[in-house]
Structure formats: structure tokens, C-alpha cells
């Protein structure tokens, strides 16, 4: 058994979940809710402030390196609400001088007009949910913007914020490799420092799942999915935006700090309805989750200062497993020594040797273990083998 050690790595972020959307996309399984009628946004902001104060009390002395507004659709927020939440975070925690402050946005014309307000509030990075640069697929994905609006929003974001990114979904129904090559080539011409590229997956509880389950939605088979992935890696690498994580691509130095805190298994406080967190408290890692229903969450915060519904203390084995799941998504891989310190055991060398033999993992000069290009498409299986 490895002796008890400090279980942190100095990384700390704050995730703010804004769960409201104008419409529910058919592929989305995130905690998002379409709200109609009167809405007391200021009242919700007060609830966020209360929960921020609660989690700050559990994590005194931390320095925040990343603040991320996710959703839902945070770009439906009034810029004054974003400013108030950022002010509250700054009141309760130390914020690093070069902290990354990201807000997810939808590229509709109305929301794009708010960009200058978000920049004035302190946001220095936006992530745009473009999802496709083709009109037909945009409609099929339930997106409410046009291609022209998306391109205009990307260009506006690039002119206002120091850093920006946008998302695309590929391996869609009926999409061919030639279609994706054309679309991704256009996206790489439009992008600057960062792109998030996600293979479409069918998640239970979504409209797409119901259609797929009924045989009304045909998805690419496993071999074609692998071809899509390999094409994506080739095009992004040639354009100078290689993958630093399985779905995220960046020029060197433009990687998302928010992503890296997650994948490097740092700490983060999850604020808002349905938000998840990982916090070290008295040397133990806590997995937290909040009430998903916004109105119920707000009532709970008013009653006791937080909306937490789950607070599980992870075992050493669970920490080790999470480190594998998170860290092996990264191109930099994981430090096997850190895995041993967190889990109390070492990865079996025979398992590493076997995965090396079939070309799924490799050891880097710094000693890190990482998954190869060949192994990334079967990442879940590789993780399972190493965790066994």
C-alpha cells in the first residue's frame, strides 16, 4: 500500500451551470430546461451567490484558474448577471491574474449582440455552439441559427474576446466522409486557436434516442465512425490544431484551462442546478452534485445555502479509476506515479506491456503513459484493461 499523500495538484476551477434554453436540441442530454413565462433572473443570481459562498467556505485558500459558464445556454443571461456572479466569485476566492473566464454561447443574432457586455463583465473567452456549417444538418440538430449567423457570431467573438472556440458535431446521420472533409476544412479556415469536434453519440433520454430506438435514425457503423475520427485527426493536425484531448483541438498555448482542470483531475466547484464538482476537503475527494430542477434547486438554496443532493467521499480506488478515465483522454497522458499515490496501487506492468504490444498505449520520455492514435477510438476498452 502506498502511504497517504497530498491528493491535490494545485488546479482549481469554478463551473457555473445556467440550465435554461430557448429550445431543447434532440441530441442533448445535458441538464437543460426550456423556460416560458415570467422569469426572475435577479432572484436566480442571488441563489448563485449563496451557493458560491457555501462552496467557498469548503475550499478556503484556493486560487481560481478557470471560471466556466456552461449550460443550458448561458448567453441568454443578462451581462449584468454574469458580472454579478463574477464579482461574487472574486469576493470569496482568490482569482489568478491570468484566469480563463469562459462563457458558452449560441450564435443567434440576438445573443451575439450581448458579446460586448460579457467582455465588459470580465469574460475573456467564449465557446460557440455552432454544431454545423451546413443548413440542412443545423435544422436536423434542432439549432435555431443559420450558417450565416454562426459565421458572423464566430467573427464577432474573435474581434471582441482574446480567445474563442466553437463546437461542431460530426458522424451525423447521412453524412459522408467527403461531406465532413469539406465542412471541417471550412471550419479550420474560420477557426483561430481552438476547436471542439464531437462525434455524435445517441444518449438515452433524448429525442434522437427515441428515433434511433424506433429504427428511424441510422447512425454510421463502427468502421465508418473510426474513419470519421481518423480524418478529423489528419485534417486538424495538418492545419496546426492537433488534438490535445480526444475531442478538443488547439494551437500550442491555446488549450482550454477549464478542460485541462477536468482532464488533469484537479478540483472544481460546481455551482447551479445539476452541477457536478470534485473537491478535496480534509484530504478526501468529494464528488458533489446539485438538484437538477431549477425551481427546486432555488428553494433548497434559500432553505440551507446550497442545492447539493449528492456528497460522496471517493475511495482511493475510485480516485484512481477517475484519473484513468480523465487523464487518458489527454494527449499528454497520465503520470503512473500519481495514479499509484491516488489509488494505493500500481498499474499492472503486464497490462501495459500487452497494450503496448498491440499499439494502443506508449510511454513518453517524461514517463507519462498515454493512449496512441490507434488506441483513442477504443479508449473505453483501454481504460478498462488498465483499471482491471
C-alpha atoms as a printed R data frame, in Angstrom:
    type eleno elety resid chain resno       x      y       z
1   ATOM     1    CA   UNK     A     1   0.000  0.000   0.000
2   ATOM     2    CA   UNK     A     2   1.275  3.456  -0.934
3   ATOM     3    CA   UNK     A     3   1.414  5.879   2.005
4   ATOM     4    CA   UNK     A     4  -1.063  8.757   2.321
5   ATOM     5    CA   UNK     A     5  -0.007 11.838   0.352
6   ATOM     6    CA   UNK     A     6  -1.400 15.195  -0.676
7   ATOM     7    CA   UNK     A     7  -4.132 14.302  -3.143
8   ATOM     8    CA   UNK     A     8  -4.313 17.645  -4.952
9   ATOM     9    CA   UNK     A     9  -2.340 19.089  -7.848
10  ATOM    10    CA   UNK     A    10  -2.994 22.803  -7.346
11  ATOM    11    CA   UNK     A    11  -5.616 23.066 -10.103
12  ATOM    12    CA   UNK     A    12  -8.945 24.660  -9.137
13  ATOM    13    CA   UNK     A    13 -11.848 25.919 -11.217
14  ATOM    14    CA   UNK     A    14 -15.413 27.109 -10.749
15  ATOM    15    CA   UNK     A    15 -18.154 25.791 -13.019
16  ATOM    16    CA   UNK     A    16 -21.393 27.796 -13.232
17  ATOM    17    CA   UNK     A    17 -24.327 25.885 -14.724
18  ATOM    18    CA   UNK     A    18 -27.079 28.025 -16.275
19  ATOM    19    CA   UNK     A    19 -29.737 25.454 -17.189
20  ATOM    20    CA   UNK     A    20 -32.161 27.495 -19.278
21  ATOM    21    CA   UNK     A    21 -32.526 27.165 -23.055
22  ATOM    22    CA   UNK     A    22 -34.769 28.627 -25.737
23  ATOM    23    CA   UNK     A    23 -35.375 25.084 -27.066
24  ATOM    24    CA   UNK     A    24 -34.240 21.535 -26.338
25  ATOM    25    CA   UNK     A    25 -31.974 20.040 -29.011
26  ATOM    26    CA   UNK     A    26 -32.844 16.428 -29.975
27  ATOM    27    CA   UNK     A    27 -29.326 15.092 -29.255
28  ATOM    28    CA   UNK     A    28 -28.786 16.874 -25.911
29  ATOM    29    CA   UNK     A    29 -28.803 15.004 -22.594
30  ATOM    30    CA   UNK     A    30 -27.426 17.902 -20.516
31  ATOM    31    CA   UNK     A    31 -29.453 19.335 -17.647
32  ATOM    32    CA   UNK     A    32 -31.270 21.969 -19.680
33  ATOM    33    CA   UNK     A    33 -34.792 23.324 -19.365
34  ATOM    34    CA   UNK     A    34 -36.967 25.425 -21.649
35  ATOM    35    CA   UNK     A    35 -38.456 28.207 -19.554
36  ATOM    36    CA   UNK     A    36 -41.568 30.050 -20.628
37  ATOM    37    CA   UNK     A    37 -43.331 32.940 -18.948
38  ATOM    38    CA   UNK     A    38 -42.133 35.390 -16.322
39  ATOM    39    CA   UNK     A    39 -38.599 34.843 -15.111
40  ATOM    40    CA   UNK     A    40 -36.864 36.346 -12.091
41  ATOM    41    CA   UNK     A    41 -33.253 36.290 -13.297
42  ATOM    42    CA   UNK     A    42 -32.075 38.539 -10.455
43  ATOM    43    CA   UNK     A    43 -33.524 36.084  -7.951
44  ATOM    44    CA   UNK     A    44 -31.572 33.252  -9.521
45  ATOM    45    CA   UNK     A    45 -28.376 35.300  -9.436
46  ATOM    46    CA   UNK     A    46 -28.893 35.784  -5.695
47  ATOM    47    CA   UNK     A    47 -29.162 31.991  -5.340
48  ATOM    48    CA   UNK     A    48 -25.896 31.526  -7.245
49  ATOM    49    CA   UNK     A    49 -24.233 33.974  -4.872
50  ATOM    50    CA   UNK     A    50 -25.450 31.973  -1.885
51  ATOM    51    CA   UNK     A    51 -24.140 28.716  -3.284
52  ATOM    52    CA   UNK     A    52 -20.812 30.323  -4.222
53  ATOM    53    CA   UNK     A    53 -20.424 31.442  -0.611
54  ATOM    54    CA   UNK     A    54 -21.179 27.921   0.625
55  ATOM    55    CA   UNK     A    55 -18.606 26.196  -1.576
56  ATOM    56    CA   UNK     A    56 -16.023 28.886  -0.908
57  ATOM    57    CA   UNK     A    57 -16.367 28.058   2.770
58  ATOM    58    CA   UNK     A    58 -15.400 24.463   1.988
59  ATOM    59    CA   UNK     A    59 -12.392 25.420  -0.134
60  ATOM    60    CA   UNK     A    60 -10.696 28.308   1.633
61  ATOM    61    CA   UNK     A    61  -7.316 29.359   0.278
62  ATOM    62    CA   UNK     A    62  -7.868 28.090  -3.263
63  ATOM    63    CA   UNK     A    63  -6.840 30.188  -6.260
64  ATOM    64    CA   UNK     A    64  -9.270 30.040  -9.174
65  ATOM    65    CA   UNK     A    65  -7.587 29.425 -12.535
66  ATOM    66    CA   UNK     A    66 -10.760 28.943 -14.571
67  ATOM    67    CA   UNK     A    67 -14.378 30.067 -14.409
68  ATOM    68    CA   UNK     A    68 -16.713 28.428 -16.898
69  ATOM    69    CA   UNK     A    69 -20.340 29.361 -17.587
70  ATOM    70    CA   UNK     A    70 -21.949 26.264 -19.136
71  ATOM    71    CA   UNK     A    71 -25.469 25.133 -19.778
72  ATOM    72    CA   UNK     A    72 -28.074 25.220 -20.951
73  ATOM    73    CA   UNK     A    73 -27.497 28.481 -22.695
74  ATOM    74    CA   UNK     A    74 -25.518 30.996 -20.597
75  ATOM    75    CA   UNK     A    75 -25.699 33.525 -23.429
76  ATOM    76    CA   UNK     A    76 -29.363 34.007 -22.521
77  ATOM    77    CA   UNK     A    77 -28.108 35.698 -19.332
78  ATOM    78    CA   UNK     A    78 -28.047 39.452 -18.966
79  ATOM    79    CA   UNK     A    79 -24.402 40.592 -18.957
80  ATOM    80    CA   UNK     A    80 -25.110 42.258 -15.603
81  ATOM    81    CA   UNK     A    81 -25.937 38.821 -14.172
82  ATOM    82    CA   UNK     A    82 -22.603 37.456 -15.388
83  ATOM    83    CA   UNK     A    83 -20.825 40.447 -13.845
84  ATOM    84    CA   UNK     A    84 -22.597 39.918 -10.503
85  ATOM    85    CA   UNK     A    85 -21.644 36.233 -10.393
86  ATOM    86    CA   UNK     A    86 -18.020 37.008 -11.271
87  ATOM    87    CA   UNK     A    87 -17.917 39.668  -8.583
88  ATOM    88    CA   UNK     A    88 -19.183 37.150  -6.041
89  ATOM    89    CA   UNK     A    89 -16.547 34.589  -7.067
90  ATOM    90    CA   UNK     A    90 -13.854 37.243  -6.724
91  ATOM    91    CA   UNK     A    91 -15.166 38.210  -3.294
92  ATOM    92    CA   UNK     A    92 -14.966 34.648  -1.936
93  ATOM    93    CA   UNK     A    93 -11.906 33.191  -3.704
94  ATOM    94    CA   UNK     A    94  -8.563 34.402  -4.987
95  ATOM    95    CA   UNK     A    95  -8.621 34.651  -8.785
96  ATOM    96    CA   UNK     A    96  -5.385 34.086 -10.677
97  ATOM    97    CA   UNK     A    97  -4.201 37.168 -12.643
98  ATOM    98    CA   UNK     A    98  -4.492 35.288 -15.953
99  ATOM    99    CA   UNK     A    99  -7.561 33.240 -15.087
100 ATOM   100    CA   UNK     A   100  -9.559 31.919 -18.023
101 ATOM   101    CA   UNK     A   101 -13.202 33.063 -17.871
102 ATOM   102    CA   UNK     A   102 -15.306 31.266 -20.481
103 ATOM   103    CA   UNK     A   103 -18.947 31.596 -21.430
104 ATOM   104    CA   UNK     A   104 -20.782 29.179 -23.714
105 ATOM   105    CA   UNK     A   105 -22.924 30.951 -26.296
106 ATOM   106    CA   UNK     A   106 -25.337 30.182 -29.076
107 ATOM   107    CA   UNK     A   107 -24.633 32.086 -32.288
108 ATOM   108    CA   UNK     A   108 -28.032 33.660 -32.825
109 ATOM   109    CA   UNK     A   109 -28.090 37.300 -33.783
110 ATOM   110    CA   UNK     A   110 -29.703 38.427 -30.531
111 ATOM   111    CA   UNK     A   111 -27.176 36.663 -28.310
112 ATOM   112    CA   UNK     A   112 -24.199 37.822 -30.389
113 ATOM   113    CA   UNK     A   113 -25.182 41.416 -29.618
114 ATOM   114    CA   UNK     A   114 -24.520 40.706 -25.943
115 ATOM   115    CA   UNK     A   115 -20.870 39.833 -26.517
116 ATOM   116    CA   UNK     A   116 -19.559 43.300 -25.736
117 ATOM   117    CA   UNK     A   117 -21.473 43.246 -22.453
118 ATOM   118    CA   UNK     A   118 -19.942 39.909 -21.479
119 ATOM   119    CA   UNK     A   119 -16.464 41.180 -22.309
120 ATOM   120    CA   UNK     A   120 -17.040 44.245 -20.117
121 ATOM   121    CA   UNK     A   121 -18.215 41.922 -17.322
122 ATOM   122    CA   UNK     A   122 -14.862 40.108 -17.388
123 ATOM   123    CA   UNK     A   123 -15.382 37.183 -19.778
124 ATOM   124    CA   UNK     A   124 -12.203 36.648 -21.809
125 ATOM   125    CA   UNK     A   125 -13.126 33.523 -23.770
126 ATOM   126    CA   UNK     A   126 -16.296 32.299 -25.485
127 ATOM   127    CA   UNK     A   127 -17.225 28.865 -26.745
128 ATOM   128    CA   UNK     A   128 -19.833 28.925 -29.503
129 ATOM   129    CA   UNK     A   129 -22.238 26.057 -30.110
130 ATOM   130    CA   UNK     A   130 -22.137 26.200 -33.911
131 ATOM   131    CA   UNK     A   131 -22.536 22.382 -34.352
132 ATOM   132    CA   UNK     A   132 -22.645 22.514 -38.175
133 ATOM   133    CA   UNK     A   133 -21.731 24.796 -41.060
134 ATOM   134    CA   UNK     A   134 -24.478 23.324 -43.267
135 ATOM   135    CA   UNK     A   135 -28.119 24.464 -43.240
136 ATOM   136    CA   UNK     A   136 -29.780 21.040 -43.509
137 ATOM   137    CA   UNK     A   137 -27.911 19.431 -40.611
138 ATOM   138    CA   UNK     A   138 -28.431 22.551 -38.487
139 ATOM   139    CA   UNK     A   139 -32.192 22.109 -38.815
140 ATOM   140    CA   UNK     A   140 -31.948 18.370 -38.118
141 ATOM   141    CA   UNK     A   141 -29.893 19.079 -34.985
142 ATOM   142    CA   UNK     A   142 -32.593 21.459 -33.751
143 ATOM   143    CA   UNK     A   143 -30.363 24.518 -33.898
144 ATOM   144    CA   UNK     A   144 -32.104 27.880 -34.131
145 ATOM   145    CA   UNK     A   145 -29.389 29.765 -36.024
146 ATOM   146    CA   UNK     A   146 -28.389 29.838 -39.668
147 ATOM   147    CA   UNK     A   147 -24.937 29.222 -41.118
148 ATOM   148    CA   UNK     A   148 -24.559 32.927 -41.864
149 ATOM   149    CA   UNK     A   149 -25.450 33.805 -38.260
150 ATOM   150    CA   UNK     A   150 -22.934 31.257 -36.998
151 ATOM   151    CA   UNK     A   151 -20.103 32.621 -39.135
152 ATOM   152    CA   UNK     A   152 -20.961 36.194 -38.161
153 ATOM   153    CA   UNK     A   153 -21.007 35.254 -34.463
154 ATOM   154    CA   UNK     A   154 -17.624 33.497 -34.720
155 ATOM   155    CA   UNK     A   155 -16.059 36.512 -36.397
156 ATOM   156    CA   UNK     A   156 -17.629 38.897 -33.887
157 ATOM   157    CA   UNK     A   157 -16.353 36.789 -30.983
158 ATOM   158    CA   UNK     A   158 -12.865 36.767 -32.485
159 ATOM   159    CA   UNK     A   159 -12.928 40.552 -32.709
160 ATOM   160    CA   UNK     A   160 -14.062 41.096 -29.104
161 ATOM   161    CA   UNK     A   161 -12.560 38.313 -26.958
162 ATOM   162    CA   UNK     A   162  -8.872 37.454 -26.601
163 ATOM   163    CA   UNK     A   163  -9.702 33.783 -27.117
164 ATOM   164    CA   UNK     A   164 -12.600 31.892 -28.649
165 ATOM   165    CA   UNK     A   165 -13.640 28.439 -29.755
166 ATOM   166    CA   UNK     A   166 -16.569 26.779 -31.457
167 ATOM   167    CA   UNK     A   167 -18.078 23.300 -31.492
168 ATOM   168    CA   UNK     A   168 -19.012 21.046 -34.390
169 ATOM   169    CA   UNK     A   169 -20.748 17.666 -34.378
170 ATOM   170    CA   UNK     A   170 -19.721 15.072 -36.962
171 ATOM   171    CA   UNK     A   171 -20.538 11.466 -37.917
172 ATOM   172    CA   UNK     A   172 -24.127 12.623 -38.253
173 ATOM   173    CA   UNK     A   173 -26.872 10.599 -39.943
174 ATOM   174    CA   UNK     A   174 -26.411 10.571 -43.744
175 ATOM   175    CA   UNK     A   175 -23.093 12.477 -43.512
176 ATOM   176    CA   UNK     A   176 -20.328 11.162 -45.780
177 ATOM   177    CA   UNK     A   177 -16.585 11.450 -45.291
178 ATOM   178    CA   UNK     A   178 -16.425 13.826 -48.253
179 ATOM   179    CA   UNK     A   179 -19.129 15.998 -46.657
180 ATOM   180    CA   UNK     A   180 -17.181 16.176 -43.411
181 ATOM   181    CA   UNK     A   181 -13.872 16.882 -45.143
182 ATOM   182    CA   UNK     A   182 -15.415 19.906 -46.883
183 ATOM   183    CA   UNK     A   183 -17.124 21.155 -43.716
184 ATOM   184    CA   UNK     A   184 -14.111 20.686 -41.440
185 ATOM   185    CA   UNK     A   185 -11.782 22.323 -43.975
186 ATOM   186    CA   UNK     A   186 -14.077 25.357 -43.928
187 ATOM   187    CA   UNK     A   187 -14.176 25.316 -40.121
188 ATOM   188    CA   UNK     A   188 -10.381 25.198 -39.883
189 ATOM   189    CA   UNK     A   189 -10.171 28.215 -42.160
190 ATOM   190    CA   UNK     A   190 -12.631 30.053 -39.886
191 ATOM   191    CA   UNK     A   191 -11.151 28.958 -36.533
192 ATOM   192    CA   UNK     A   192  -8.311 30.633 -34.699
193 ATOM   193    CA   UNK     A   193  -6.809 28.900 -31.692
194 ATOM   194    CA   UNK     A   194  -9.290 26.223 -30.617
195 ATOM   195    CA   UNK     A   195 -11.944 23.833 -31.944
196 ATOM   196    CA   UNK     A   196 -14.120 21.230 -30.198
197 ATOM   197    CA   UNK     A   197 -15.144 18.390 -32.522
198 ATOM   198    CA   UNK     A   198 -17.550 15.770 -31.183
199 ATOM   199    CA   UNK     A   199 -18.711 12.550 -32.762
200 ATOM   200    CA   UNK     A   200 -22.491 12.371 -32.483
201 ATOM   201    CA   UNK     A   201 -23.480  9.861 -29.825
202 ATOM   202    CA   UNK     A   202 -27.001  8.683 -29.030
203 ATOM   203    CA   UNK     A   203 -27.838  9.335 -25.382
204 ATOM   204    CA   UNK     A   204 -30.753  7.820 -23.515
205 ATOM   205    CA   UNK     A   205 -33.484 10.310 -22.687
206 ATOM   206    CA   UNK     A   206 -33.054 12.353 -25.874
207 ATOM   207    CA   UNK     A   207 -35.322 12.641 -28.903
208 ATOM   208    CA   UNK     A   208 -32.552 11.127 -31.023
209 ATOM   209    CA   UNK     A   209 -32.519  8.060 -28.768
210 ATOM   210    CA   UNK     A   210 -36.254  7.557 -29.290
211 ATOM   211    CA   UNK     A   211 -35.842  7.844 -33.063
212 ATOM   212    CA   UNK     A   212 -32.815  5.537 -33.103
213 ATOM   213    CA   UNK     A   213 -34.568  3.005 -30.873
214 ATOM   214    CA   UNK     A   214 -37.539  3.001 -33.236
215 ATOM   215    CA   UNK     A   215 -35.278  2.397 -36.240
216 ATOM   216    CA   UNK     A   216 -35.933  5.853 -37.671
217 ATOM   217    CA   UNK     A   217 -32.392  7.203 -37.240
218 ATOM   218    CA   UNK     A   218 -29.492  5.454 -38.938
219 ATOM   219    CA   UNK     A   219 -26.059  6.117 -37.471
220 ATOM   220    CA   UNK     A   220 -22.644  5.392 -39.040
221 ATOM   221    CA   UNK     A   221 -21.358  1.912 -38.201
222 ATOM   222    CA   UNK     A   222 -18.243  1.396 -36.079
223 ATOM   223    CA   UNK     A   223 -15.839  1.234 -39.024
224 ATOM   224    CA   UNK     A   224 -17.203  4.407 -40.611
225 ATOM   225    CA   UNK     A   225 -17.101  6.132 -37.227
226 ATOM   226    CA   UNK     A   226 -13.407  5.258 -36.969
227 ATOM   227    CA   UNK     A   227 -12.833  6.644 -40.465
228 ATOM   228    CA   UNK     A   228 -14.515  9.924 -39.456
229 ATOM   229    CA   UNK     A   229 -12.260 10.124 -36.409
230 ATOM   230    CA   UNK     A   230  -9.052  9.443 -38.361
231 ATOM   231    CA   UNK     A   231  -9.966 12.027 -40.988
232 ATOM   232    CA   UNK     A   232 -10.613 14.568 -38.241
233 ATOM   233    CA   UNK     A   233  -7.199 13.952 -36.688
234 ATOM   234    CA   UNK     A   234  -5.417 14.229 -40.032
235 ATOM   235    CA   UNK     A   235  -7.084 17.484 -41.100
236 ATOM   236    CA   UNK     A   236  -6.689 19.239 -37.741
237 ATOM   237    CA   UNK     A   237  -3.072 18.146 -37.342
238 ATOM   238    CA   UNK     A   238  -2.208 19.393 -40.837
239 ATOM   239    CA   UNK     A   239  -3.899 22.733 -40.045
240 ATOM   240    CA   UNK     A   240  -1.823 23.241 -36.882
241 ATOM   241    CA   UNK     A   241  -4.650 22.446 -34.429
242 ATOM   242    CA   UNK     A   242  -3.760 18.950 -33.218
243 ATOM   243    CA   UNK     A   243  -5.835 17.161 -30.615
244 ATOM   244    CA   UNK     A   244  -4.727 17.769 -27.035
245 ATOM   245    CA   UNK     A   245  -7.758 15.806 -25.819
246 ATOM   246    CA   UNK     A   246  -9.852 13.268 -27.666
247 ATOM   247    CA   UNK     A   247 -12.420 15.854 -28.850
248 ATOM   248    CA   UNK     A   248 -10.549 19.141 -28.409
249 ATOM   249    CA   UNK     A   249  -8.001 20.683 -30.752
250 ATOM   250    CA   UNK     A   250  -5.791 23.718 -30.244
251 ATOM   251    CA   UNK     A   251  -2.716 25.548 -31.351
252 ATOM   252    CA   UNK     A   252   0.025 25.189 -28.712
253 ATOM   253    CA   UNK     A   253  -0.771 27.505 -25.809
254 ATOM   254    CA   UNK     A   254  -4.462 27.838 -26.746
255 ATOM   255    CA   UNK     A   255  -5.710 24.794 -24.838
256 ATOM   256    CA   UNK     A   256  -8.759 25.358 -22.617
257 ATOM   257    CA   UNK     A   257  -7.737 25.657 -18.962
258 ATOM   258    CA   UNK     A   258 -11.251 24.577 -17.997
259 ATOM   259    CA   UNK     A   259 -10.820 21.340 -19.954
260 ATOM   260    CA   UNK     A   260  -7.346 20.730 -18.557
261 ATOM   261    CA   UNK     A   261  -8.514 21.095 -14.940
262 ATOM   262    CA   UNK     A   262 -11.071 18.350 -15.577
263 ATOM   263    CA   UNK     A   263  -8.789 16.018 -17.509
264 ATOM   264    CA   UNK     A   264  -5.790 16.536 -15.234
265 ATOM   265    CA   UNK     A   265  -8.063 15.607 -12.341
266 ATOM   266    CA   UNK     A   266  -7.930 18.889 -10.482
267 ATOM   267    CA   UNK     A   267 -10.597 20.364  -8.230
268 ATOM   268    CA   UNK     A   268 -13.672 22.257  -9.341
269 ATOM   269    CA   UNK     A   269 -16.714 23.627  -7.561
270 ATOM   270    CA   UNK     A   270 -19.973 23.004  -9.422
271 ATOM   271    CA   UNK     A   271 -22.465 25.842  -8.901
272 ATOM   272    CA   UNK     A   272 -26.085 25.835 -10.097
273 ATOM   273    CA   UNK     A   273 -28.849 23.313 -10.925
274 ATOM   274    CA   UNK     A   274 -27.447 19.901 -11.797
275 ATOM   275    CA   UNK     A   275 -23.810 20.998 -11.496
276 ATOM   276    CA   UNK     A   276 -21.194 18.418 -10.514
277 ATOM   277    CA   UNK     A   277 -17.983 19.064  -8.599
278 ATOM   278    CA   UNK     A   278 -14.825 17.409  -7.301
279 ATOM   279    CA   UNK     A   279 -13.440 18.936  -4.107
280 ATOM   280    CA   UNK     A   280 -10.688 17.982  -1.683
281 ATOM   281    CA   UNK     A   281 -11.897 18.511   1.868
282 ATOM   282    CA   UNK     A   282  -9.730 17.393   4.805
283 ATOM   283    CA   UNK     A   283  -7.620 15.268   2.470
284 ATOM   284    CA   UNK     A   284 -10.574 13.415   0.936
285 ATOM   285    CA   UNK     A   285 -12.018 13.878  -2.528
286 ATOM   286    CA   UNK     A   286 -15.739 14.608  -2.548
287 ATOM   287    CA   UNK     A   287 -17.950 14.048  -5.601
288 ATOM   288    CA   UNK     A   288 -20.791 16.559  -5.395
289 ATOM   289    CA   UNK     A   289 -23.946 17.061  -7.446
290 ATOM   290    CA   UNK     A   290 -26.819 19.513  -7.170
291 ATOM   291    CA   UNK     A   291 -30.583 19.265  -7.568
292 ATOM   292    CA   UNK     A   292 -31.367 19.270 -11.311
293 ATOM   293    CA   UNK     A   293 -34.737 21.034 -11.360
294 ATOM   294    CA   UNK     A   294 -34.043 24.792 -11.315
295 ATOM   295    CA   UNK     A   295 -37.019 25.827  -9.212
296 ATOM   296    CA   UNK     A   296 -36.413 23.059  -6.681
297 ATOM   297    CA   UNK     A   297 -32.704 23.935  -6.575
298 ATOM   298    CA   UNK     A   298 -33.548 27.567  -5.845
299 ATOM   299    CA   UNK     A   299 -35.863 26.571  -2.987
300 ATOM   300    CA   UNK     A   300 -33.174 24.341  -1.499
301 ATOM   301    CA   UNK     A   301 -30.544 27.086  -1.717
302 ATOM   302    CA   UNK     A   302 -32.908 29.502   0.026
303 ATOM   303    CA   UNK     A   303 -33.502 26.968   2.794
304 ATOM   304    CA   UNK     A   304 -29.934 25.863   3.521
305 ATOM   305    CA   UNK     A   305 -27.484 27.834   1.355
306 ATOM   306    CA   UNK     A   306 -26.769 25.149  -1.244
307 ATOM   307    CA   UNK     A   307 -28.567 22.881  -3.685
308 ATOM   308    CA   UNK     A   308 -26.406 19.817  -3.087
309 ATOM   309    CA   UNK     A   309 -28.134 16.429  -3.357
310 ATOM   310    CA   UNK     A   310 -25.011 14.235  -3.548
311 ATOM   311    CA   UNK     A   311 -21.820 14.383  -1.486
312 ATOM   312    CA   UNK     A   312 -19.893 11.139  -1.889
313 ATOM   313    CA   UNK     A   313 -16.412 10.639  -0.464
314 ATOM   314    CA   UNK     A   314 -14.483  8.710  -3.103
315 ATOM   315    CA   UNK     A   315 -12.378  5.713  -2.186
316 ATOM   316    CA   UNK     A   316  -8.748  5.585  -3.278
317 ATOM   317    CA   UNK     A   317  -9.715  3.018  -5.910
318 ATOM   318    CA   UNK     A   318 -12.435  5.323  -7.265
319 ATOM   319    CA   UNK     A   319  -9.988  8.232  -7.434
320 ATOM   320    CA   UNK     A   320  -7.550  6.110  -9.383
321 ATOM   321    CA   UNK     A   321 -10.249  4.982 -11.793
322 ATOM   322    CA   UNK     A   322 -11.373  8.574 -12.361
323 ATOM   323    CA   UNK     A   323  -7.784  9.666 -13.011
324 ATOM   324    CA   UNK     A   324  -7.518  6.982 -15.696
325 ATOM   325    CA   UNK     A   325 -10.843  7.904 -17.303
326 ATOM   326    CA   UNK     A   326  -9.997 11.609 -17.333
327 ATOM   327    CA   UNK     A   327  -6.254 11.658 -17.916
328 ATOM   328    CA   UNK     A   328  -6.048  9.123 -20.701
329 ATOM   329    CA   UNK     A   329  -8.249 11.392 -22.818
330 ATOM   330    CA   UNK     A   330  -5.301 13.785 -22.936
331 ATOM   331    CA   UNK     A   331  -2.516 13.655 -25.499
332 ATOM   332    CA   UNK     A   332  -0.059 14.221 -22.626
333 ATOM   333    CA   UNK     A   333  -1.334 11.078 -20.861
334 ATOM   334    CA   UNK     A   334  -1.031 10.383 -17.131
335 ATOM   335    CA   UNK     A   335   1.769 10.072 -14.613
336 ATOM   336    CA   UNK     A   336   1.683  6.435 -13.391
337 ATOM   337    CA   UNK     A   337   3.285  7.626 -10.152
338 ATOM   338    CA   UNK     A   338   0.353  9.944  -9.433
339 ATOM   339    CA   UNK     A   339  -2.044  7.100 -10.177
340 ATOM   340    CA   UNK     A   340  -0.233  4.968  -7.598
341 ATOM   341    CA   UNK     A   341  -0.379  7.755  -4.989
342 ATOM   342    CA   UNK     A   342  -4.096  8.326  -5.502
343 ATOM   343    CA   UNK     A   343  -5.226  4.719  -5.822
344 ATOM   344    CA   UNK     A   344  -2.815  2.983  -3.456
345 ATOM   345    CA   UNK     A   345  -1.801  0.516  -6.191
346 ATOM   346    CA   UNK     A   346   0.204  0.441  -9.377
347 ATOM   347    CA   UNK     A   347  -0.955 -0.305 -12.898
348 ATOM   348    CA   UNK     A   348  -0.007 -3.887 -13.727
349 ATOM   349    CA   UNK     A   349   3.059 -3.872 -15.965
350 ATOM   350    CA   UNK     A   350   1.802 -6.920 -17.855
351 ATOM   351    CA   UNK     A   351  -1.328 -4.982 -18.852
352 ATOM   352    CA   UNK     A   352   0.783 -2.035 -20.032
353 ATOM   353    CA   UNK     A   353   3.063 -4.384 -21.983
354 ATOM   354    CA   UNK     A   354   0.136 -6.105 -23.685
355 ATOM   355    CA   UNK     A   355  -1.468 -2.794 -24.696
356 ATOM   356    CA   UNK     A   356   1.903 -1.620 -25.987
357 ATOM   357    CA   UNK     A   357   2.263 -4.816 -27.987
358 ATOM   358    CA   UNK     A   358  -0.962 -4.147 -29.892
359 ATOM   359    CA   UNK     A   359  -0.093 -0.472 -30.277
360 ATOM   360    CA   UNK     A   360  -2.763  1.073 -28.019
361 ATOM   361    CA   UNK     A   361  -0.505  2.814 -25.454
362 ATOM   362    CA   UNK     A   362   3.017  4.178 -25.248
363 ATOM   363    CA   UNK     A   363   5.366  5.605 -22.629
364 ATOM   364    CA   UNK     A   364   6.640  9.135 -23.233
365 ATOM   365    CA   UNK     A   365  10.184 10.324 -22.411
366 ATOM   366    CA   UNK     A   366   8.881 12.027 -19.230
367 ATOM   367    CA   UNK     A   367   7.453  8.704 -18.027
368 ATOM   368    CA   UNK     A   368   3.816  9.507 -18.759
369 ATOM   369    CA   UNK     A   369   1.616  6.741 -20.115
370 ATOM   370    CA   UNK     A   370  -0.614  7.807 -22.987
371 ATOM   371    CA   UNK     A   371  -3.030  6.295 -25.461
372 ATOM   372    CA   UNK     A   372  -1.869  6.252 -29.092
373 ATOM   373    CA   UNK     A   373  -3.795  7.406 -32.149
374 ATOM   374    CA   UNK     A   374  -4.637  3.757 -32.761
375 ATOM   375    CA   UNK     A   375  -5.912  3.333 -29.207
376 ATOM   376    CA   UNK     A   376  -8.012  6.507 -28.901
377 ATOM   377    CA   UNK     A   377 -11.018  5.146 -30.873
378 ATOM   378    CA   UNK     A   378 -11.228  2.271 -28.340
379 ATOM   379    CA   UNK     A   379 -10.353  4.406 -25.310
380 ATOM   380    CA   UNK     A   380 -13.024  2.907 -23.057
381 ATOM   381    CA   UNK     A   381 -11.632 -0.588 -23.588
382 ATOM   382    CA   UNK     A   382  -8.058  0.603 -22.927
383 ATOM   383    CA   UNK     A   383  -9.121  2.271 -19.670
384 ATOM   384    CA   UNK     A   384 -10.975 -0.859 -18.584
385 ATOM   385    CA   UNK     A   385  -7.883 -3.001 -19.197
386 ATOM   386    CA   UNK     A   386  -5.613 -0.691 -17.214
387 ATOM   387    CA   UNK     A   387  -8.096 -0.366 -14.340
388 ATOM   388    CA   UNK     A   388  -8.618 -4.119 -14.021
